[in-house]
Amino acid sequence: KAGGTVSSAPAGAAPGAGDPVIASVTSPVAGDVSFTPTPDASEAGFHVLGSGFQISAPSATPSAPLVVTFQIAASLLPAGTTASDVMVFRDGAAVAPCTSSSSTSAAPDPCVLPPEVGGDVITYTVLSSHASSWALGTPASVRLAGADREATAIAVSAASYGPGDAEAVVLARADNYPDALAGAALAAAQNAPVLLTSPSGLDAPVAAELQRVLPAGGTVYLLGGTSALSAGVARDVAGLGYHVTRVAGADRFATAVAVAQAAGSPAGILLTTGDDFPDALAGAAAVGPSRVILLTDGRVMPAVTRAYLDAHPVPVWAIGGPAAAADPSATPLVGADRYATAALVAQDLFSGPAVAGLATGLAFPDALAAGPRLARLGGPLLLTDPATLAPAAAAYLTSTGATLGRLEVYGGPAALSDGVEQAAGALVG
């Protein structure tokens, strides 16, 4: 009857393993309503959640539309996504947001209202003049980027933490990498994002993100001595009401050891050269909650690094040729180039990840911020040439992409081209 509601599941049912997506239709016009699940539904460039539906219902009007709702279990969302990342598709076209969050008419036709989250159930409400083929999906790839390296780190932080959700913040200099290479382990251990700033003072946008993500009184870790992040940076951070802890050593190798000590007792150690950044960037995503990164002086083992290794008899992986030469007893992860080495780290240190990251292998800032996020999400970081998807990264995505729910691309098109994002995204989902 007019005004009645029909559901694809019994009354009172909630989405779960048996019915991951439940659809319902409220019609202003009397008539028959039917639901036919379409488990093979697909949308190019998107990871479809659960089953789609072919829905039959009486035709309505934009001013008195059908109200079509979809309830999904929050557990369906791929790692790193939120309810607002989900797109609703009708007949293969993405449904636009309604012009008002309180709309009762389909403007535009169709339109979707903001999602409602209640416990483990997320509800999407669509207003439409007619029903047909429907599916819900999340982007197979998403780009996290800002106008510059500091803004990209802020974008990664914003995607990772809501207001006041971080337990600390790790701050590194934006213009050089040595002191920051090992910082991912500390960030992962402290549930903290990595933010980048100029060495001389706290940049205003970074200060704003710091205040958004970390409650006053929280701890901000500064990586490196005053030549890396000046006393002015420390004063600026303290002036915002935070406790400042500087983590530093006499050189990059000692700083990495200091970071490892601050991160806590390790269950594993990732050894990389401190003379360049790609191997350490690939290792950053693999720190998880219990691995740390130490640095070698190319093919030479620094005394401070050896002392830490001797004091912590845990599994050691050497990422890249120089680190493997410095410690022949470590498990080597050495590829033909930086891209192949990153793919080896992904293959050997990650099992069935739901998310993977992709960043340029020719610069450090974007991947530096991405490492701790991926460590929290349990996904690897792949490296590529900015203009052409690296064959090693493509091979890894080809072998695992069907099980990945999401690929995150870090940095803007100048850092990693749209063509690379499209080529990689086509291998996911």
MIMAR-148798 format. One record per residue (C-alpha): residue number from 1; x, y, z; residue in one letter. Coordinates in nm, 3 decimals, m for minus. Each point is the difference from the previous one (the first is absolute). Example, Ala and Ser with C-alpha at 12.3 -4.5 7.8 and 13.67 -1.06 7.14 Angstrom:
{1,{1.230,m0.450,0.780},"A"}
{2,{0.137,0.344,m0.066},"S"}
END
This chain:
{1,{0.000,0.000,0.000},"K"}
{2,{0.106,0.365,m0.034},"A"}
{3,{0.247,0.094,0.272},"G"}
{4,{0.087,m0.361,0.071},"G"}
{5,{0.352,m0.137,0.042},"T"}
{6,{0.136,m0.325,m0.140},"V"}
{7,{0.342,m0.145,0.089},"S"}
{8,{0.228,m0.258,m0.155},"S"}
{9,{0.036,m0.165,0.344},"A"}
{10,{m0.246,m0.098,0.273},"P"}
{11,{m0.122,0.278,0.229},"A"}
{12,{0.251,0.081,0.272},"G"}
{13,{0.291,m0.167,m0.178},"A"}
{14,{0.339,0.172,0.010},"A"}
{15,{0.273,m0.029,m0.262},"P"}
{16,{0.255,m0.268,0.076},"G"}
{17,{0.180,m0.297,m0.150},"A"}
{18,{m0.316,m0.140,m0.157},"G"}
{19,{m0.138,0.331,m0.127},"D"}
{20,{0.289,0.250,m0.017},"P"}
{21,{m0.224,0.255,m0.175},"V"}
{22,{m0.373,0.042,0.074},"I"}
{23,{m0.210,0.215,m0.231},"A"}
{24,{m0.346,0.144,0.060},"S"}
{25,{m0.241,0.217,m0.195},"V"}
{26,{m0.267,0.234,0.130},"T"}
{27,{m0.235,0.093,m0.284},"S"}
{28,{m0.247,0.290,m0.015},"P"}
{29,{m0.185,m0.196,m0.269},"V"}
{30,{m0.175,m0.334,0.051},"A"}
{31,{0.147,m0.289,m0.195},"G"}
{32,{0.230,m0.299,0.007},"D"}
{33,{0.361,0.019,0.122},"V"}
{34,{0.259,m0.271,m0.057},"S"}
{35,{0.372,m0.049,0.066},"F"}
{36,{0.235,m0.216,m0.204},"T"}
{37,{0.355,m0.022,0.141},"P"}
{38,{0.278,0.048,m0.257},"T"}
{39,{0.310,m0.147,0.171},"P"}
{40,{0.209,0.052,m0.315},"D"}
{41,{m0.065,0.376,m0.005},"A"}
{42,{0.306,0.203,m0.101},"S"}
{43,{0.080,0.367,m0.044},"E"}
{44,{0.318,0.102,m0.181},"A"}
{45,{0.256,0.140,0.241},"G"}
{46,{m0.200,m0.097,0.309},"F"}
{47,{m0.006,m0.287,0.246},"H"}
{48,{m0.366,m0.111,0.025},"V"}
{49,{m0.118,m0.067,0.356},"L"}
{50,{m0.195,m0.322,0.042},"G"}
{51,{m0.272,m0.057,m0.257},"S"}
{52,{m0.168,0.243,m0.233},"G"}
{53,{m0.375,m0.003,m0.065},"F"}
{54,{m0.238,0.018,m0.292},"Q"}
{55,{m0.303,0.171,0.155},"I"}
{56,{m0.345,0.021,m0.154},"S"}
{57,{m0.241,0.259,0.143},"A"}
{58,{m0.280,0.233,m0.117},"P"}
{59,{0.114,0.316,m0.175},"S"}
{60,{m0.009,0.312,0.216},"A"}
{61,{0.090,0.367,m0.048},"T"}
{62,{0.291,0.218,0.118},"P"}
{63,{m0.235,0.194,0.229},"S"}
{64,{m0.148,m0.321,0.147},"A"}
{65,{0.283,m0.249,m0.051},"P"}
{66,{0.066,m0.358,0.089},"L"}
{67,{0.210,m0.024,0.316},"V"}
{68,{0.257,m0.273,m0.062},"V"}
{69,{0.222,m0.095,0.294},"T"}
{70,{0.304,m0.224,0.018},"F"}
{71,{0.133,m0.129,0.330},"Q"}
{72,{0.349,m0.147,0.006},"I"}
{73,{0.218,m0.145,0.272},"A"}
{74,{0.285,0.239,0.084},"A"}
{75,{0.234,m0.298,m0.018},"S"}
{76,{m0.052,0.003,m0.379},"L"}
{77,{0.197,0.322,m0.031},"L"}
{78,{0.355,m0.057,m0.127},"P"}
{79,{0.280,0.101,0.234},"A"}
{80,{0.055,0.374,0.009},"G"}
{81,{m0.349,0.093,m0.125},"T"}
{82,{m0.289,0.165,0.180},"T"}
{83,{m0.375,0.009,m0.058},"A"}
{84,{0.035,0.321,m0.203},"S"}
{85,{0.236,m0.172,m0.248},"D"}
{86,{m0.281,m0.225,m0.126},"V"}
{87,{m0.164,0.086,m0.333},"M"}
{88,{m0.350,m0.115,m0.095},"V"}
{89,{m0.048,m0.091,m0.367},"F"}
{90,{m0.327,m0.016,m0.196},"R"}
{91,{0.025,m0.159,m0.344},"D"}
{92,{0.378,0.041,0.012},"G"}
{93,{m0.003,0.374,0.075},"A"}
{94,{0.108,0.143,0.335},"A"}
{95,{m0.287,0.156,0.194},"V"}
{96,{0.062,0.364,0.093},"A"}
{97,{m0.054,0.138,0.352},"P"}
{98,{m0.337,0.163,0.066},"C"}
{99,{0.004,0.380,m0.006},"T"}
{100,{m0.105,m0.003,0.365},"S"}
{101,{0.069,m0.253,0.275},"S"}
{102,{m0.368,0.027,0.096},"S"}
{103,{m0.137,m0.043,m0.352},"S"}
{104,{m0.331,m0.179,m0.050},"T"}
{105,{0.006,0.043,m0.378},"S"}
{106,{0.245,m0.140,m0.251},"A"}
{107,{0.213,0.305,m0.081},"A"}
{108,{0.186,m0.098,m0.209},"P"}
{109,{m0.179,m0.315,m0.112},"D"}
{110,{0.126,m0.236,0.138},"P"}
{111,{0.187,0.130,0.304},"C"}
{112,{0.146,m0.152,0.316},"V"}
{113,{m0.022,0.140,0.352},"L"}
{114,{0.299,m0.004,0.240},"P"}
{115,{0.063,m0.347,0.142},"P"}
{116,{m0.129,m0.089,0.346},"E"}
{117,{0.227,m0.208,0.223},"V"}
{118,{m0.142,m0.203,0.285},"G"}
{119,{0.230,m0.254,0.160},"G"}
{120,{0.112,m0.244,m0.269},"D"}
{121,{m0.274,0.105,m0.244},"V"}
{122,{0.032,0.278,m0.258},"I"}
{123,{m0.315,0.119,m0.180},"T"}
{124,{m0.007,0.178,m0.336},"Y"}
{125,{m0.328,0.162,m0.103},"T"}
{126,{m0.067,0.080,m0.365},"V"}
{127,{m0.287,0.208,m0.136},"L"}
{128,{m0.090,m0.100,m0.355},"S"}
{129,{m0.291,0.021,m0.245},"S"}
{130,{0.062,m0.358,m0.109},"H"}
{131,{0.180,m0.318,0.101},"A"}
{132,{0.225,m0.216,m0.212},"S"}
{133,{0.354,m0.140,0.044},"S"}
{134,{0.187,0.100,0.316},"W"}
{135,{0.342,m0.060,0.157},"A"}
{136,{0.215,0.152,0.272},"L"}
{137,{0.376,0.029,m0.033},"G"}
{138,{0.317,0.166,0.121},"T"}
{139,{0.270,0.136,m0.234},"P"}
{140,{0.258,m0.260,m0.094},"A"}
{141,{0.258,0.277,0.026},"S"}
{142,{0.002,0.330,0.185},"V"}
{143,{0.256,0.278,m0.006},"R"}
{144,{0.109,0.165,0.325},"L"}
{145,{0.176,0.322,m0.095},"A"}
{146,{0.045,0.366,0.070},"G"}
{147,{0.148,0.299,m0.175},"A"}
{148,{0.346,m0.077,0.140},"D"}
{149,{0.177,m0.259,0.215},"R"}
{150,{m0.121,0.151,0.327},"E"}
{151,{m0.359,0.006,m0.128},"A"}
{152,{0.024,m0.360,m0.119},"T"}
{153,{0.109,m0.109,0.348},"A"}
{154,{m0.296,0.192,0.139},"I"}
{155,{m0.233,m0.175,m0.246},"A"}
{156,{0.133,m0.340,0.111},"V"}
{157,{m0.047,0.099,0.365},"S"}
{158,{m0.355,0.120,m0.067},"A"}
{159,{m0.087,m0.330,m0.168},"A"}
{160,{0.140,m0.192,0.295},"S"}
{161,{m0.130,0.188,0.305},"Y"}
{162,{m0.314,0.182,0.100},"G"}
{163,{0.009,0.305,0.228},"P"}
{164,{0.195,m0.081,0.315},"G"}
{165,{0.048,m0.365,m0.098},"D"}
{166,{0.381,m0.013,m0.010},"A"}
{167,{0.191,m0.097,0.313},"E"}
{168,{0.312,0.191,m0.103},"A"}
{169,{0.152,0.169,m0.307},"V"}
{170,{0.340,m0.061,m0.157},"V"}
{171,{0.149,0.311,m0.160},"L"}
{172,{0.278,m0.014,m0.260},"A"}
{173,{0.173,0.254,m0.221},"R"}
{174,{m0.149,0.031,m0.347},"A"}
{175,{0.316,0.070,m0.197},"D"}
{176,{0.224,m0.296,0.084},"N"}
{177,{m0.046,m0.362,0.094},"Y"}
{178,{0.277,m0.151,0.219},"P"}
{179,{m0.141,0.065,0.347},"D"}
{180,{m0.352,m0.093,m0.109},"A"}
{181,{0.072,m0.335,m0.166},"L"}
{182,{m0.053,m0.201,0.317},"A"}
{183,{m0.292,0.210,0.127},"G"}
{184,{m0.274,m0.232,m0.127},"A"}
{185,{0.069,m0.248,0.279},"A"}
{186,{m0.049,0.267,0.266},"L"}
{187,{m0.316,0.128,m0.171},"A"}
{188,{m0.145,m0.351,m0.019},"A"}
{189,{0.085,m0.073,0.364},"A"}
{190,{m0.151,0.328,0.120},"Q"}
{191,{m0.309,m0.003,m0.228},"N"}
{192,{0.123,0.323,m0.154},"A"}
{193,{0.012,0.160,m0.345},"P"}
{194,{0.322,0.136,m0.147},"V"}
{195,{m0.021,0.369,m0.087},"L"}
{196,{0.265,0.197,m0.188},"L"}
{197,{0.108,0.358,0.061},"T"}
{198,{0.280,0.237,m0.085},"S"}
{199,{0.311,m0.031,0.221},"P"}
{200,{m0.020,0.357,0.132},"S"}
{201,{m0.358,0.019,0.126},"G"}
{202,{m0.339,m0.169,0.016},"L"}
{203,{m0.190,0.074,m0.320},"D"}
{204,{m0.353,0.135,0.055},"A"}
{205,{m0.190,m0.279,m0.185},"P"}
{206,{0.202,m0.261,0.193},"V"}
{207,{m0.084,0.174,0.327},"A"}
{208,{m0.368,m0.009,m0.093},"A"}
{209,{0.010,m0.374,m0.074},"E"}
{210,{0.195,m0.062,0.318},"L"}
{211,{m0.271,0.175,0.201},"Q"}
{212,{m0.275,m0.186,m0.185},"R"}
{213,{0.138,m0.348,0.045},"V"}
{214,{0.166,0.014,0.345},"L"}
{215,{m0.165,0.123,0.321},"P"}
{216,{0.184,0.266,0.198},"A"}
{217,{0.251,m0.148,0.239},"G"}
{218,{0.092,m0.281,m0.239},"G"}
{219,{0.356,m0.087,m0.099},"T"}
{220,{0.165,0.117,m0.321},"V"}
{221,{0.319,m0.184,m0.093},"Y"}
{222,{0.260,0.204,m0.192},"L"}
{223,{0.229,m0.216,m0.213},"L"}
{224,{0.362,0.111,m0.002},"G"}
{225,{0.205,0.265,0.173},"G"}
{226,{m0.032,0.377,m0.027},"T"}
{227,{0.169,m0.004,m0.342},"S"}
{228,{m0.293,m0.211,m0.124},"A"}
{229,{m0.282,0.171,0.190},"L"}
{230,{0.106,0.321,0.169},"S"}
{231,{m0.064,0.115,0.354},"A"}
{232,{m0.254,0.232,m0.162},"G"}
{233,{m0.206,m0.299,m0.112},"V"}
{234,{0.008,m0.135,0.355},"A"}
{235,{m0.112,0.338,0.139},"R"}
{236,{m0.283,0.024,m0.253},"D"}
{237,{m0.126,m0.347,0.090},"V"}
{238,{0.028,0.060,0.373},"A"}
{239,{m0.181,0.330,m0.044},"G"}
{240,{m0.303,m0.191,m0.127},"L"}
{241,{m0.020,m0.186,0.328},"G"}
{242,{0.180,m0.324,m0.090},"Y"}
{243,{0.274,m0.195,0.171},"H"}
{244,{0.308,m0.005,m0.225},"V"}
{245,{0.230,m0.303,m0.009},"T"}
{246,{0.302,0.019,m0.226},"R"}
{247,{0.130,m0.334,m0.132},"V"}
{248,{0.352,0.045,m0.130},"A"}
{249,{0.348,m0.143,m0.016},"G"}
{250,{0.343,0.117,m0.105},"A"}
{251,{m0.072,m0.097,m0.362},"D"}
{252,{m0.271,m0.166,m0.209},"R"}
{253,{0.103,m0.347,0.119},"F"}
{254,{m0.015,0.096,0.367},"A"}
{255,{m0.329,0.182,m0.059},"T"}
{256,{m0.148,m0.319,m0.146},"A"}
{257,{0.111,m0.190,0.310},"V"}
{258,{m0.151,0.270,0.222},"A"}
{259,{m0.328,m0.031,m0.191},"V"}
{260,{0.008,m0.378,0.038},"A"}
{261,{0.056,0.034,0.373},"Q"}
{262,{m0.289,0.245,0.030},"A"}
{263,{m0.225,m0.239,m0.193},"A"}
{264,{0.043,m0.276,0.259},"G"}
{265,{0.119,m0.360,m0.002},"S"}
{266,{0.005,m0.129,m0.360},"P"}
{267,{m0.123,m0.333,m0.133},"A"}
{268,{0.199,0.052,m0.320},"G"}
{269,{0.250,0.237,m0.157},"I"}
{270,{0.005,0.138,m0.354},"L"}
{271,{0.347,0.101,m0.109},"L"}
{272,{0.044,0.249,m0.285},"T"}
{273,{0.270,0.231,m0.126},"T"}
{274,{m0.004,0.351,0.141},"G"}
{275,{0.177,0.139,m0.307},"D"}
{276,{m0.317,0.004,m0.211},"D"}
{277,{m0.373,m0.013,0.067},"F"}
{278,{m0.186,m0.255,m0.222},"P"}
{279,{0.076,m0.315,0.200},"D"}
{280,{m0.095,0.162,0.329},"A"}
{281,{m0.323,0.132,m0.149},"L"}
{282,{m0.102,m0.350,m0.110},"A"}
{283,{0.085,m0.127,0.346},"G"}
{284,{m0.200,0.271,0.177},"A"}
{285,{m0.333,m0.161,m0.082},"A"}
{286,{0.125,m0.332,0.136},"A"}
{287,{0.081,0.122,0.351},"V"}
{288,{m0.349,m0.081,0.127},"G"}
{289,{m0.026,0.035,0.377},"P"}
{290,{0.314,m0.192,0.085},"S"}
{291,{0.280,0.041,m0.257},"R"}
{292,{0.255,0.279,m0.015},"V"}
{293,{0.228,0.141,m0.270},"I"}
{294,{0.375,0.031,0.043},"L"}
{295,{0.247,0.152,m0.245},"L"}
{296,{0.329,m0.116,m0.141},"T"}
{297,{0.269,0.223,m0.142},"D"}
{298,{m0.041,m0.145,m0.345},"G"}
{299,{0.174,m0.338,0.006},"R"}
{300,{0.164,0.075,0.336},"V"}
{301,{m0.159,m0.076,0.338},"M"}
{302,{0.022,0.300,0.237},"P"}
{303,{0.107,m0.085,0.353},"A"}
{304,{m0.317,0.150,0.152},"V"}
{305,{m0.217,m0.214,m0.227},"T"}
{306,{0.200,m0.315,0.077},"R"}
{307,{m0.033,0.065,0.372},"A"}
{308,{m0.380,0.021,m0.028},"Y"}
{309,{m0.013,m0.318,m0.210},"L"}
{310,{0.214,m0.186,0.253},"D"}
{311,{m0.225,0.115,0.284},"A"}
{312,{m0.319,m0.112,m0.177},"H"}
{313,{0.024,m0.359,m0.132},"P"}
{314,{m0.312,0.011,m0.219},"V"}
{315,{m0.053,m0.079,m0.371},"P"}
{316,{0.177,0.246,m0.229},"V"}
{317,{m0.084,0.074,m0.363},"W"}
{318,{0.248,0.188,m0.219},"A"}
{319,{m0.188,0.209,m0.255},"I"}
{320,{0.212,0.080,m0.305},"G"}
{321,{0.348,m0.100,m0.108},"G"}
{322,{0.206,0.234,0.220},"P"}
{323,{m0.174,m0.112,0.321},"A"}
{324,{0.031,m0.366,m0.100},"A"}
{325,{0.374,0.048,m0.050},"A"}
{326,{0.031,0.176,0.336},"A"}
{327,{m0.172,m0.290,0.180},"D"}
{328,{0.040,m0.331,m0.187},"P"}
{329,{m0.178,m0.183,0.283},"S"}
{330,{m0.327,0.187,m0.061},"A"}
{331,{m0.276,m0.131,m0.226},"T"}
{332,{0.062,0.188,m0.327},"P"}
{333,{m0.277,0.175,m0.192},"L"}
{334,{0.192,0.122,m0.302},"V"}
{335,{m0.151,0.072,m0.340},"G"}
{336,{0.157,0.105,m0.328},"A"}
{337,{m0.091,0.363,0.076},"D"}
{338,{m0.187,0.204,0.261},"R"}
{339,{m0.336,m0.091,m0.150},"Y"}
{340,{0.071,m0.373,0.004},"A"}
{341,{0.131,0.025,0.356},"T"}
{342,{m0.322,0.167,0.116},"A"}
{343,{m0.201,m0.275,m0.172},"A"}
{344,{0.208,m0.264,0.181},"L"}
{345,{m0.075,0.168,0.333},"V"}
{346,{m0.370,m0.011,m0.090},"A"}
{347,{0.017,m0.368,m0.094},"Q"}
{348,{0.201,m0.119,0.298},"D"}
{349,{m0.126,0.215,0.288},"L"}
{350,{m0.372,0.029,m0.080},"F"}
{351,{m0.260,m0.274,m0.021},"S"}
{352,{m0.333,0.066,m0.172},"G"}
{353,{m0.002,0.379,0.046},"P"}
{354,{m0.329,0.183,m0.057},"A"}
{355,{0.173,0.322,m0.104},"V"}
{356,{0.322,0.096,m0.174},"A"}
{357,{0.170,0.333,m0.056},"G"}
{358,{0.186,0.141,m0.299},"L"}
{359,{0.248,0.288,0.001},"A"}
{360,{0.281,0.133,m0.212},"T"}
{361,{0.334,m0.168,0.053},"G"}
{362,{0.190,0.313,m0.104},"L"}
{363,{m0.088,0.225,0.295},"A"}
{364,{m0.059,m0.062,0.369},"F"}
{365,{m0.264,0.237,0.152},"P"}
{366,{m0.326,m0.161,m0.117},"D"}
{367,{0.104,m0.351,0.096},"A"}
{368,{0.141,0.124,0.330},"L"}
{369,{m0.348,0.101,0.115},"A"}
{370,{m0.164,m0.306,m0.155},"A"}
{371,{0.208,m0.262,0.181},"G"}
{372,{m0.160,0.032,0.345},"P"}
{373,{m0.351,0.005,m0.149},"R"}
{374,{0.064,m0.320,m0.191},"L"}
{375,{0.160,m0.157,0.307},"A"}
{376,{m0.329,0.061,0.186},"R"}
{377,{m0.203,m0.140,m0.291},"L"}
{378,{0.223,m0.304,m0.047},"G"}
{379,{0.086,0.072,m0.362},"G"}
{380,{0.327,0.033,m0.194},"P"}
{381,{0.145,0.303,m0.176},"L"}
{382,{0.097,m0.052,m0.363},"L"}
{383,{0.232,0.240,m0.180},"L"}
{384,{m0.013,0.098,m0.365},"T"}
{385,{0.139,0.236,m0.259},"D"}
{386,{m0.217,0.314,m0.005},"P"}
{387,{m0.088,m0.032,m0.369},"A"}
{388,{m0.019,m0.378,m0.055},"T"}
{389,{m0.126,m0.271,0.234},"L"}
{390,{0.304,m0.201,0.106},"A"}
{391,{m0.016,m0.361,m0.130},"P"}
{392,{0.067,m0.136,0.350},"A"}
{393,{m0.289,0.200,0.145},"A"}
{394,{m0.226,m0.107,m0.287},"A"}
{395,{0.094,m0.365,0.054},"A"}
{396,{m0.079,0.020,0.371},"Y"}
{397,{m0.338,0.166,m0.064},"L"}
{398,{m0.080,m0.256,m0.270},"T"}
{399,{0.061,m0.284,0.244},"S"}
{400,{m0.183,0.155,0.298},"T"}
{401,{m0.229,0.266,m0.145},"G"}
{402,{m0.311,m0.219,m0.004},"A"}
{403,{0.010,m0.023,0.380},"T"}
{404,{0.092,0.364,0.060},"L"}
{405,{m0.293,0.220,0.090},"G"}
{406,{0.187,0.326,m0.051},"R"}
{407,{0.311,0.152,m0.154},"L"}
{408,{0.120,0.328,0.144},"E"}
{409,{0.213,0.229,m0.216},"V"}
{410,{0.205,0.258,0.188},"Y"}
{411,{0.088,0.340,m0.144},"G"}
{412,{m0.146,0.209,m0.278},"G"}
{413,{0.025,m0.058,m0.376},"P"}
{414,{0.335,0.178,m0.010},"A"}
{415,{0.138,m0.263,0.238},"A"}
{416,{m0.185,m0.297,m0.150},"L"}
{417,{m0.181,0.038,m0.331},"S"}
{418,{m0.369,m0.065,m0.059},"D"}
{419,{0.103,m0.266,m0.251},"G"}
{420,{0.189,m0.192,0.270},"V"}
{421,{m0.300,0.023,0.236},"E"}
{422,{m0.233,m0.125,m0.272},"Q"}
{423,{0.230,m0.286,m0.100},"A"}
{424,{0.040,m0.111,0.362},"A"}
{425,{m0.369,0.046,0.086},"G"}
{426,{m0.101,m0.220,m0.292},"A"}
{427,{0.181,m0.290,0.171},"L"}
{428,{m0.193,0.034,0.326},"V"}
{429,{m0.341,m0.133,0.097},"G"}
END
